[in-house]
Amino acid sequence: MQYGLIGEHLPHSFSKIIHEDIGLYEYELHEVAKEDIDSFMKQKDFKAINVTIPYKQTVIPYLDEISERAEAIGAVNTIVNREGKLFGDNTDFGGMLSLIDKMGLELSGKKVLILGTGGTSRTAFAVAKSMDAKEIHKVSRVAKEGSISYEEMYEKHADADIIINTTPCGMFPDTYKRPVDLERFSNIEGVVDAIYNPLSSMLVQQAKELGAKAQGGLYMLVAQAVLAAEIFTDQILEEDLIDKIYGRLLARKRNIVLIGLPSSGKTTAGKRLAEITGRKLIDSDDVIIERESVPISEIFAKRGEKAFRDIESEVIAEISKENGVIIATGGGAVLRKENVEALKTNGIIVFLDRNPDTLIPTDDRPTFDAKEKIKELYRIRYPIYSAAADIHFKADCGYEEAGDAVYRLVNEF
C-alpha cells in the first residue's frame, strides 16, 4: 500500500471514494487488527496514510516527528513517510473547523458540550477552544478526570448552546439512536455530529426539528481528506475543491425517496429514475410482499392494518440504511413519524402530488377502492405528505415524465 486508510473496521468508509475523487494517487482501505498494529507501524510500508478508530493515539509512539497541532490535540490522523521517518499530523482539526464555518455556527462566548472522550473529542475540544468558547465540557458515560457524566450534564448544563457529538451513537448500523435528548436542553443553537453514515443522524434531525443549526460529519470528512491530500503531496489544492467533492459525494450517497398516494406513479417514476441514474430501485411494497409471501391485500384482510404498518416500518428501517438508491414507498408509509425519520437519515424525500381526480381506484386496497375514498384520503394525507417532503412536485404529467422532472429537481436541491 502506498496511500490509504488504516483502522480496525472499514467496510463502510467513504474515504476511498473521496481520495479517488481528488485524483492524485490510488488509495486503499486497509484493516489492521489490534495485535498487528505494532508490526504494521514498524514496517513503515507506505508513503502516506490516514488513521481512524481506534488508532489515533496508538500510532503516536511510532512517529519520529509530530506537528504542534497534533501534539496539542493528542491524536494523529495523517502520517507521511519521509525517507523512513514518520511525520504525524491532524487534519481532523481543519475538517471540523471547516464544517462549523460552513454551518455558520458561532462558538465565541458559548457553552459547548462535547459528547465522547476519544480522538475526535480531543479535536472538538481544540476547535472549540480556538473559537473562544466560554465553557467547554467533555461528557462521558462515567465521570472521570477531564469529563462529566451524562447525569451531571443534564443536571448542571441544560443551558448549553452548542453540542458536538464525537461518539459512535447513531452511526451505521445502529442508525436509529441518539446520544442525548435535545428536548432536555433549553438553549441549543447548534449541533455538530461527527457521524457521516447516516448522512443525517437522528440527533441532527431532532436538532433541526427544534430550530437549531445542525449538520452531520460528511463535510468534515471531505475537508480533512483534502487537507490530508495536501500533506501527502506537499501541494496546495484548489480553494473550492472541498465544496465540489462534498457536493458530488452527497449526490452520490443520498437516496431519492418517493412518497404520495397509491397509484400516483411512484414506482413508474422510480423505474425511470433508476434508468437515468443507474441506481437500484427499491419498492417498499415489493419488499413486504417478498418477505411475507402474500399480497398486501391479504395482510390487510387477515391481520389488519396495524400488522401491515408494523411490517412496513421494519422494512423502511432496513432499506433506509442503504446509500445511493431510489426508494418508492407505499401510500401510507409516512403516516408514522419513525418512518419519515428513517427515510430522512440518508434520503431526500419527494412528494409526487398528483390530482386525485386522475387516480384510478384499486380493489386490493380497501381505502382506495372508490373515487370518493381517494379524494378523502388525499384530503387527510396531503398535509402529512407536505410536511414530510423536502421537494413538493405537482405531478401533472405522464408517469415517466415525472421521473425526468424529479431528477432535475433533486439535482437542483
Beta strands, then each sheet from edge to edge (+ up, - down):
strand 1: 3-7
strand 2: 28-31
strand 3: 48-51
strand 4: 65-66
strand 5: 78-82
strand 6: 85-89
strand 7: 111-115
strand 8: 135-140
strand 9: 147-149
strand 10: 162-165
strand 11: 190-193
strand 12: 213-215
strand 13: 255-259
strand 14: 281-283
strand 15: 326-328
strand 16: 347-353
strand 17: 391-394
sheet 1: 2+ 1+ 3+ 5- 6+ 4+
sheet 2: 9+ 8+ 7+ 10+ 11+ 12+
sheet 3: 14+ 15+ 13+ 16+ 17+
end
